[in-house]
Amino acid sequence: MSHSRVSLRIRRPWRFAAEATALAVAAVVAFPLYWMVLSAFKPEGEIQSTEPRPWTASPSLDSFRRVFQQEDFGRYFLNSLFVAGVVVVASALIAFLAATAVTRFNFRFRTTLLIMFLVAQMVPIEALTIPMFFLMRDLGESVPGVGLNTLGSLILPHIAFSLPFAIWMLRGFVKAVPEALEEAAYLDGASRSRFLWQILFPLVFPGLVATSVFSFISAWNDFLFAKSFIISATENSTLPMALLVFFKDEGNDWGGIMAASTVMTIPVLIFFVLVQRRLVSGLGGAVKD
């Protein structure tokens, strides 16, 4: 028996244990999602039962009907989609240009700027909510469309909070592109803007995709800013605010809460699956010097 076969037999128990552990962790992580979807399809009697079961014999769509019958639910959905879409596009473009600048150019205070990006990630969003509230209030007096009770008051903070992470991540992708490739492009007559958008941009696109996932999820699931900045203009509320309708003094409508949460999760899952494919295919190609 060869040495490779002996080594393979020795490794198989460890590989089996690793795979079993991974499956167990995946099951634990996925169970809350499964319970949310299950509760959305359970009839009201089973949800309120003192003996919960991990299945239902009589699935019902009543909870989803109550969700879609809520006034302005479709408008809240479109508002969330608009806010998340603008945040993803704007933060990706700004982060790409900023990461290119701090990686390819030497200028004064560059290291200080990078440290400030890192420090910005350490500050809790909750600690900045009140200062951001007054900032949006004062900004709305001079810049129309970005003050309180507007979608701009949700877009600007999310762009600001997603940029430090995006810049740090894209910096590694830009740095991985050889400078020889840039020099070769210039020798072939390419301008700086052409190299930036036609050569560098496609090469760092996997990083842009990864940062887009982070930006989309944080903007889509935002509740803190939506609750703090949208005070009276309920037509500008986002989808997480629609969940408040099902929290009542006489008793929470858990079926409606779970159904609305399921509806909110579907776009995130679709976006992640689509983006993940592009990310994996993009990472398959390596940049060679």
N, C-alpha and C positions, 0 to 999 in steps of 0.2 A: 504494500500500500504506500502510495507516494506521500510526501510531506504535505502537499497542498490538500489532499483529501483528509488527512488527519486534522489539519488546521481548520478545514471547513466544518468538520464534525464538532470540533471544540467550540467554534464560534456560534453554531446554530442555537444552542440553549440561550446564550446571551442575546442573540438576535430575536429569538422568540419572546424573551422577557421584555426586551425593549419595545417590540411591537404590541405586546399585551398591555404594557404600561401606557403607551401612546393611545391605544383604543380606550382604555379606562379614563384617561384624562379627557379625551374627546367626548366621551359619553357624559362625564360630569359637566363639561362646559356646555354641551348641547342640551342638557336636560331642562334648564330654565326656558330655553327657546321652545322646546317641545311642549312644555307645560303651558306656556303662553298660547300657543296655537291650539292646543287641546282645549283649554278653557274658553277660547273664543268660539269653539264649535259645540261646547256643552250647553244643554238647556239650563235654564235658571235654577231648577230644582237640584241638579247635580252640582252646580257651582256652590250653592249654599249648604250642601250636605256636610254633615260632621264626619263622614267617612269618605274622604276623597279617594278616587280610583284613578290610576294612570291610563284610563281608556274611557270611552263612552259608547254605549250601545245604541244611542239615538242622537246622532249629530244634528245640530240645528244651525240655521243661518240667521236666527232672530237677532243675535248680537250685532252681526254685520249690517242688518237692515236698520237697526237703531243708529249705527254709526253714520251710514250714508244718508239717513233721513235728517241728520243734524243740519241746521241752517248754516250756510257758508262753508261747509266742510270742503267742498271742491275748491273754493277760493283759498282756503288755508293751505290746501295741498299745492296749488299753483304758486302761492307766495313762498312756501318752503323750497319748491323747485327752483324758483327764480333766484332766491337768495343763495342757495347752495351752488347753482350754476355760475353766478357772477363771481362768487368767492373762489371757486375752483379755477376759473379762467384767469381772473385778475391776479390771484396769488401765484399761480404757476408762471405767468409771464414776468411778473415783477421779480420773483425769486430767481428765475433763470437769468435775467439781466444782472441782478445783484450778485449772484454766485459767480457769474463770469467776471464781473468787475473785481471782486475780492480775490479771485484766483489768478487771473491773467495780468492784472495791473498792480504795480507797486506804488502806493501812495501813502501819505502820512496818516497815522492813526488807523491803519488797516487792522492791525492786531487788536487795538482797543475796540474797534467796531465789531469784530468777531466775538470778542468777550462780552460786549453788550448784548449781542444776539443770544448768547448762551445764558446770560443772567436773566434776560427777559423771559426765558422758558421756565425759570425757577419761581417766578412770582405767581401765586395763585390767582386765577381769574376772579374768584370771589372778593379778593382784597382790592381789586381794581374796578369793581362794578359801580360803586358810588362815585368815584372820580370820573369814570366814563359817562355816567349819567349826567353830571354837570357839564362835561365836555360836549356831549351831544346836544344838550339844551342850549349852550352858548353858540355852538357851531350852527345850529338851525336858524339862529337869528341873522346870520350873515351868509350862509350857503343854503339855498332852498333845496329840499329833497333829502337832506342828511340829518335833520334834527329829530327830536323825539316824535314818536307816532308815525315814523316813515320807515320803509324797508331799508333806506340808506343807513339808518342807525343800527341795523343788524349787520349789514354788509361790511361797513368800514371796520368795526371791531374784530370781526372774524378774519378779515384780511390781515389786519395788524397782528393778531395772535398766531396765525398760521405761517407768517413769513419767517420768523426766526428758525423754526424747525425745517422749513422748506429750503432756506438758504444754506443751512448747515449740511443738509443731506445732498443737495445739488452740488455743493462745493466739491464733494468727493467725486461725483460723476464728471464734473468739468476738469478736475485735476487729473483724472485717469486718461483723458484724451491727450495724446503725446503732442508736445509743442512742435515736433517735426512735421506733423500733419498740417498744423497751421502755417508753418513756414513754406511747406510745399504748395499749399493753396495760394499763398501770396505770390510765390514764384510763377505760378500758372496764370496769374492775372486776376485772381479773385479779390474783391474788395473786402473790407472788414465786415460790413453788413452781410455780404453774401456768405462769407465763411460762418458768420454767426447763425444765420437762419437756415442755410442749405446744408451745412456740414456739421456744425457743433450741435444744433438743436436736435436733429434726428439721433445723434449719438447719445445725448443725455435724456432722451425721451423716456426711458425706463424710470429714471429718477423723478421726472415730472409726473409720471403715472402714480408712483408711490406716494408722492406728496399730495396728489389730487385725492387719493383715497382718504388721507388724514383730513384734508380740508373739507371734503364733502361730508364725511361722517360728523365732524364737529359742528358744521353749520346746519346740517339736517336735523340733528338731535338737540339743538340748542333750546333750552328752556329758560335759562337765567336771563339772558339778554332780552329775549322776547317778552318775558314777564316784567322786566324792569323798564324797557324803553318804549314798549307799545302800551300806552296807558289808556287812552280813550278811543283811538282809531282802531276799533276791533276788526275793520275790514282789512287791515294790514297785519293781522295776527298770522302766525305760522302754525303748522300742524301740531306741534307739541302742546300748544295752547288749547287745542280742541279736546284734549284729554280731561281738562278741568270740568267740562260739562258733566262728566260721569261721576265726579266726586260730589256727593250730596250730603246734606246734614242728616237726612233720614236714613241714609244707607248708601254705600258706594255701589255703583253698577259695575261689578267686576267683569261681567261678560262684555259690556261695552268697552271697558278699559282694555281688556285683553284683545278684543277685536280691533280697536283703534291702534293699539300697539303693533298688532300683526300687519295691518295696512301700512303703518309707518316703516316697518322693517323690510317689506318687500322691495321698495326702490333701492334701499341700501344694498341688499343682497344682489339684486340685478346689476347695479353699478359695479359692485366689487367683483362679481364673476366676469363681467365684460372687461374690466380693467386688468384683472389678474391674468387673463389670457395674453393681453398686450404686454404686460410686464414680463411674463415668463418668456415669451417669444423675443422680446427685446434683450433680455439678459442672456439669451442663448448666443448672441454674437459678441465677440470680444474685440476690443480695439487693440491692434498690434502696432508696435513701433517699428 
